[in-house]
């Protein structure tokens, strides 16, 4: 059974990212594709890393945080440190998201109130 390998174009299509984004992730050392001449190929490890990167971005993590976290995978074969760091990152991000949600709830209430005032003044 052969391992899955994606070309640069296929990797962009699979993850719905631009070529510029994919090149940037390589430049900042989030991804390390195999190179054959000028072509790049992404194996299972890079596909898994890309999945984690995009999930992390969705959760609001910074690329540098993700890069440092991904580096722990190779440094810690049992992933104890990686798990510990992930839990700390997740807790911090959850606090940040909850704070932003509270702020958004306040903004929504204020905007609804202002809209209602303007709507009432039109009658």
Steps between C-alpha positions, in 0.01 A plus 500: 500500500651831394491813712297791375702776334352824382648741252513872581185560295318205659597617849355845429180342368466248786523771766348785300800728550679725257845417365625808683369364831661161444834658407477723809445197725811346351699821539417528871581131544157363571523259205792312349404349165717254314661656198569340168662761286265797510199291599374467855322198639316471829483166676282382790704693759460833317132431432445437872696813591292708257181364658627604843615841375163584346312372805728710721441808284125443523531497880695827484853381572789700358719333239808533721319325786406218265854475364647469848237247601558288189877502567433319827374194311849404381668602826270292722418154356246429776339842443468569873641849468301562183177402680586720799578798276183439298287503815659828610450652155139377487419638845647838413315511168171395660535787747565739212203370298267524799614858560440589135157333512403713802619812319306403187185437705531852647554650154197316363276626780625855451451487122151351534407774747632770266316347205178490701541867600548601138214280387268653762600851396386429144136453607 
